[in-house]
Amino acid sequence: MNSWLVSPPVVFLIVLGLLFGLNRLFRPLAFRSDKNEPGCCKSYACGESNYAGNSQPDYSLFFPFAFFFTLAHVATLIMTTIPFIDAGVLVMAGLYITGGILGLYVLLRK
């Protein structure tokens, strides 16, 4: 496994060369648009030409779920990878999990 072929820079260059070659190979099959067509660079949505893009998505509910997901999965990762060396490690993990539960309580209370 000490071969220079498996070093990250060499593998990166090999994959980059392969992808460049595939790009050149399949270029004739790619779609090409004519920039001179009327309306080719205007926005388009749902059958409406010249859509102004007035939609403003609301992410207010996304962040609590993302935070919950992060806390739950990090807490699970911590609990499953705790080395059972002595009581101090278990107390530290317990405090960490208690902090995570407190954070979830603050997040999910109404």
Secondary structure, DSSP 8 states (H G I E B T S, - for coil): ---GGGSHHHHHHHHHHHHHHHHHHHGGGS----TTSTTTTS-EETTEET---------TTHHHHHHHHHHHHHHHHHHHT---S-HHHHHHHHHHHHHHHHHHHHHH--
